[in-house]
Each structure stands twice: as structure tokens, then as C-alpha cells.
Amino acid sequence: MAIENVAAKPRALITGIKGFTGRYVASELLAHGWEVYGLGTQPDAVDLRYRCVDLLDAVGVNAVVSEVKPDFVIHLAAIAFVGHDNVDSFYKVNLLGTRNLLAALDSSMHRPKCILLASSANVYGNSSGGVLAEDAPLNPANDYAVSKIAMEQMARLWMSRLPIVITRPFNYTGIGQSEVFLVPKIVAHFRRHANIIQLGNIDVWRDFSDVRAVARAYRRLLEVCPAGVTVNVCSGHPHSLRELIQMLECIAGHTLEVQIDPAFVRANEVRSLSGDSAKLRGLIGDWHTPKLQTTLDWMFRGN
């Protein structure tokens, strides 16, 4: 059954709404009076605004778009873990799934006001250090990054017909992120009062943001909709992993022995890598992410 639009209440469709980022983006939009619908592959018989559809099912995606008639689309659904063991999935979901979504939106009678596609700062690779702006050379180091570059290039085929904004978020974290990712892994070791953790090189500097701030940035980008733009989402303030561990030692009152596992050490790893956030702030105005220690304290205490 078709859904009637509610006047003066923006309607958003979030793909990957049950994922780490999707839950925070949904909360951010709901807190600002938006009507939120979600799409994903996990069954849910309770949430009436959630649709269980695989992005590779073009017919199913078309049906959801036709039913929901979204004013705004936030496309977060992706295979995001670089170490995912099924390489084909990166290209099927991240590239072909995105194409199915854009094709459905392009054929819809209800034209969206803005479509945000989440790419990744992984597209810059790890071979050039410093502060990276959006015009930095792309140098992917894994299939995940290649799939995101392919998604970005494919999306440009639709930019003359659809209002698309592409984001390249740098590292971000928060409560609910899987422990397969580095920061939640470290936090979990402190929460368990573990004595030892195995990591790679901890004397590298990276740009960390708070997932709640990323969700706010996404909302503001949807509101201003700089169509055709690609923009970094980042703090612009790198921290070393050694520094991160020291912050958690202060928060937890516990010391952790770090053992360097050669399997986690990347060849020719860049010492410092962070993003230039000037373009983002120029588009959405004043924006900041909490200090890393604040985010780590929130994650450690779990509230």
C-alpha cells in the first residue's frame, strides 16, 4: 500500500539503517522532526517503517522507493569491513547495489530533494601522508576502497538527473561499532581489564571523529544539498594510536601491555594521515566532533 506524504515533515529513506552508522543517522533525523524509513537485509516484523530488501534485488528496491516516496535518501548500506572474506561482495553490494538504488530513484515519479552516498576516505589509500583535501590523488590499497571509487564514478553518470552528494568519512567510532574495528577492539580490552592486546604499529596518527557528529554532518548536508559535490567528513585533528591507548588508560585506571603483531603491520605505512574539513564546514557552517577522549569515555562507560 502506498504511503501518503505528511506535509512539512521531510521523509528520509536510510539504507543500512540497522547498521552502526544507520542507527545514529536515524536518531539524528528523528530528533529533528524527520519521518524516517529504513531499508536493510535483517528481518524485522515489528518496525512498520522498515523494509527488508536486498539492494541486489532491483525489483524489490524499486518497490520500496515507489512505496516510500522519499524526499531524502541516505545510502549507508555497504560491505564496510576491509578484511571481509568475500571480495566479490564489495563490488556486488557497494557498486551494483548502489546502481540499483539510483536507477530506482531516477525512475520514481517522486523526485528526491537530495541523495547522500557514503563513500570512504579509504579511496585516498595509505601511501601519501599529511592533511588530505578532496582533490588529493586516489590510491586505493584494497578491494573495499576500489569498490568505493567505482561507486563514486558510477554515481557521476546520474548526477545530471539526480541531486547526489558524496561523502568521504575518515575514521569514526562510537558505541555499537563492531570489535572487528580497531577503536572498539581497544576499548573492549580495557572494559574487560585485559592485560595484553595485540596490535600493529601504534606510532601512527589518524583522524578520528565521533559517530554522533558524523550523523549531524550528514543531516546538514542533506538540508543544504550541495548537489554534485564530494566532501570529506573528518575532524582535521589526528591522534596517534599510542595516544589513544594512553587516554583509555586514564579513563579506565588500567594499564594494557601492547604486543606488536607483525601480521597487523602494514608495509610502508604512513606515519600521519588526516583529512581537511574546510570544505565540509564551508558547506554546512560551524561543525565539530567531540574530543577523542570524550568519545572514548562515552564508549568505555557505555552510556
C-alpha positions in Angstrom: 0.0 0.0 0.0 1.3 3.5 -0.9 2.3 5.8 1.9 0.9 9.3 2.0 3.3 12.1 2.4 3.0 14.1 5.6 3.0 17.9 4.9 6.0 19.9 6.2 7.7 16.7 7.5 10.7 15.6 5.5 10.7 11.9 4.7 14.0 10.1 4.6 14.9 6.6 3.5 18.1 5.2 5.1 19.7 2.1 3.5 21.6 0.1 6.1 19.5 1.6 8.8 20.2 -1.2 11.2 24.0 -0.9 10.9 26.3 1.1 13.2 26.0 4.4 11.3 22.4 3.9 10.3 21.1 3.8 13.8 22.7 7.1 14.7 21.6 8.9 11.5 18.1 7.7 12.1 18.2 9.0 15.7 19.6 12.4 14.4 16.8 12.8 11.8 14.0 11.7 14.2 15.3 14.2 16.8 14.9 17.0 14.2 11.4 16.1 13.3 12.0 14.0 10.2 10.0 11.0 9.1 12.4 8.1 8.8 12.1 4.8 6.8 14.7 2.2 6.6 15.9 -0.5 4.2 18.2 -3.4 5.0 18.6 -7.2 4.9 17.8 -8.1 8.5 14.2 -9.2 9.1 12.1 -7.1 11.4 8.4 -7.8 11.8 7.8 -5.0 14.4 9.1 -1.8 12.8 6.4 -0.7 10.3 8.8 1.8 8.6 11.4 -0.8 7.8 11.6 -2.7 4.6 13.7 -5.9 4.4 15.1 -5.9 0.8 18.5 -6.8 -0.7 20.0 -4.0 -2.8 20.8 -6.5 -5.4 17.1 -7.2 -5.8 16.4 -4.4 -8.3 12.6 -5.2 -8.4 12.4 -5.1 -4.6 14.4 -1.8 -4.4 12.1 -0.2 -7.0 9.0 -1.3 -5.0 10.4 0.2 -1.8 11.2 3.6 -3.5 7.8 3.7 -5.2 6.0 2.9 -1.8 8.0 5.2 0.5 8.5 8.2 -1.9 11.4 9.6 0.0 12.3 13.3 -0.1 15.8 12.4 1.1 17.9 9.3 0.8 21.0 8.4 2.9 22.8 5.5 1.4 24.8 3.8 4.0 24.3 0.1 3.2 27.7 -1.4 2.2 30.3 -4.1 3.0 32.5 -1.8 5.1 35.0 -4.1 6.9 38.2 -4.0 4.8 39.0 -7.6 5.9 35.7 -9.1 4.7 36.5 -12.5 3.3 34.2 -12.4 0.3 35.8 -10.0 -2.1 33.0 -10.2 -4.7 30.6 -8.8 -2.1 32.4 -5.5 -2.1 31.6 -5.0 -5.8 28.1 -6.5 -5.7 26.8 -4.5 -2.8 28.9 -1.3 -2.9 28.7 -0.8 -6.7 25.8 -2.8 -8.2 23.6 -2.3 -5.1 24.1 1.4 -5.3 23.3 1.4 -9.0 20.0 -0.4 -8.4 19.1 2.3 -5.8 20.0 5.2 -8.1 18.1 3.6 -11.0 15.0 3.2 -8.8 15.2 6.8 -7.6 15.7 8.1 -11.2 12.6 6.2 -12.4 10.4 7.3 -9.5 7.6 9.8 -10.1 8.5 11.4 -6.7 11.8 13.1 -7.2 14.1 13.2 -4.2 15.5 16.6 -3.0 18.9 15.1 -2.0 20.7 11.8 -2.1 23.7 11.3 0.1 26.1 8.5 -0.9 28.6 7.4 1.8 31.9 6.6 0.2 35.1 6.4 2.3 38.4 8.1 2.9 39.9 4.7 2.1 39.9 5.9 -1.5 42.9 8.0 -0.8 44.9 5.0 0.2 47.8 4.9 2.6 50.8 5.9 0.6 50.7 9.7 1.0 50.6 11.4 4.3 49.6 14.8 5.6 46.3 16.5 5.5 44.2 15.3 2.6 41.7 17.5 0.8 39.1 16.2 -1.6 41.4 16.8 -4.6 44.2 14.5 -3.2 45.1 11.7 -5.6 43.1 8.5 -5.2 45.3 5.5 -4.4 43.2 2.5 -3.2 45.0 -0.2 -1.3 42.3 -2.8 -1.1 39.1 -4.1 -2.8 36.9 -2.1 -0.4 38.5 1.2 -1.5 38.4 0.2 -5.2 34.7 -0.6 -4.9 34.0 2.8 -3.3 35.9 4.6 -6.1 33.9 2.6 -8.6 30.7 3.6 -6.8 31.7 7.3 -6.9 32.5 7.1 -10.6 29.3 5.3 -11.4 27.2 7.8 -9.4 28.5 10.6 -11.7 26.5 9.0 -14.5 23.4 10.0 -12.6 24.4 13.5 -11.4 22.8 15.3 -14.3 19.4 13.8 -13.3 19.7 13.3 -9.5 20.8 15.6 -6.7 23.7 13.5 -5.4 26.2 14.4 -2.6 29.2 12.0 -2.0 30.8 11.9 1.4 34.2 10.5 2.3 34.2 9.9 6.0 37.6 9.3 7.7 37.8 7.1 10.8 34.8 7.4 13.1 33.7 5.4 16.1 31.2 5.1 18.9 29.1 2.8 21.0 27.8 -0.1 18.9 30.6 -0.4 16.4 31.8 -3.9 15.9 35.0 -5.0 17.7 36.5 -6.1 14.3 37.3 -2.3 14.0 40.3 -1.0 15.8 39.0 1.5 18.4 36.1 -0.7 19.7 38.6 -3.6 19.9 40.9 -1.5 22.1 38.0 -0.1 24.2 36.7 -3.7 24.7 40.1 -4.8 26.0 40.0 -2.0 28.6 36.4 -2.8 29.6 37.4 -6.4 30.2 40.5 -5.3 32.1 42.6 -7.5 29.8 46.3 -7.4 30.4 47.6 -7.8 26.8 46.4 -6.6 23.4 47.9 -7.4 20.0 48.1 -4.5 17.6 50.1 -3.3 14.6 52.1 -0.1 14.6 50.8 2.2 17.3 53.0 5.2 16.4 50.8 6.2 13.5 48.5 9.3 13.6 44.9 9.1 12.3 41.9 11.3 12.1 39.1 10.1 14.4 35.5 11.5 14.6 32.5 10.7 16.8 29.7 8.8 15.0 27.2 11.3 16.5 29.0 14.2 14.9 29.1 12.3 11.6 25.3 11.8 11.8 24.9 15.6 12.3 27.1 16.4 9.4 25.0 14.1 7.2 21.8 15.8 8.2 23.2 19.2 7.5 24.5 18.1 4.1 21.0 16.8 3.2 19.5 20.1 4.3 21.8 22.3 2.1 22.2 19.6 -0.6 25.3 20.8 -2.5 24.5 18.5 -5.4 27.4 17.2 -7.4 29.9 17.8 -4.5 32.3 15.3 -2.9 33.2 16.2 0.6 35.4 14.8 3.4 33.8 14.2 6.8 36.6 14.4 9.3 37.9 16.2 12.5 41.1 17.5 10.9 42.9 16.7 14.2 44.9 13.4 14.1 45.8 11.4 17.1 48.3 8.5 17.4 47.2 5.1 18.5 49.7 5.3 21.3 48.0 8.5 22.5 44.5 6.8 22.2 45.7 4.0 24.4 47.1 6.4 26.9 43.7 8.2 27.0 42.0 5.0 27.8 44.5 4.1 30.5 43.5 7.3 32.2 39.8 6.7 31.7 39.9 3.1 32.9 42.6 3.4 35.5 44.2 0.3 34.0 47.4 -0.3 32.0 47.4 -2.6 29.0 50.5 -4.2 27.5 50.7 -3.8 23.8 52.3 -6.6 21.8 53.1 -5.8 18.2 51.8 -8.5 15.9 53.7 -8.3 12.5 50.5 -9.5 10.8 48.9 -6.2 11.7 51.8 -4.0 10.5 51.3 -2.6 7.0 54.3 -2.2 4.7 55.3 1.4 4.1 52.7 2.7 6.5 52.3 6.5 6.5 53.0 8.0 9.9 50.3 10.7 9.8 47.1 10.8 7.8 44.2 13.1 8.4 41.5 15.0 6.5 40.9 18.6 5.5 37.5 19.5 6.9 37.4 23.1 5.4 35.1 22.2 2.6 32.6 20.5 4.9 32.5 23.5 7.2 32.2 25.8 4.2 29.1 23.9 3.2 27.2 23.3 6.4 28.6 26.0 8.7 30.1 25.5 12.1 30.6 21.8 12.9 32.7 19.9 15.3 33.2 16.5 16.7 33.8 15.8 20.4 37.3 15.5 21.6 38.6 12.0 21.1 38.9 11.5 24.9 35.2 12.4 25.3 34.2 9.8 22.7 36.4 7.1 24.3 35.0 7.9 27.7 31.5 7.5 26.3 32.4 4.2 24.7 34.2 2.9 27.8 31.3 3.7 30.2 28.7 2.6 27.7 26.2 5.5 28.1 
